Amino acid sequence: MIRKGENISAKEVEDVLFAHPKIADVAVIGLPDPALGERACAVIAPAEPADPPTLQELSDYCRAEGLMTQKIPEQLEIVDVLPRNPAGKVLKHELQRAYAPA
């Protein structure tokens, strides 16, 4: 992702979020943003579907884990399962297509 001209590693953000107890699976994608270039969107499969984390919970968690503010996701999408190819890799292009602004 490139946010305000700065490269941000989706993997770094995913690693922090994956350690959150309410998250079973996560992918972080960049979505177009007219002011920022791209904004970070966390797409998660919650550990407990009836009790998914909120965006505020994830933001607070990321800050507590030392993630720089510009790397914290600004959008949260909740799914049952992340789309994957036969090799098990998350299909981020499908997520970007699904959650990009119209």
Secondary structure, DSSP 8 states (H G I E B T S, - for coil): -EETTEE--HHHHHHHHHTSTTEEEEEEEEEEETTTEEEEEEEEEESSTTS---HHHHHHHHHHTT--GGGS-SEEEE-SS--B-TTS-B-HHHHHHHHS--
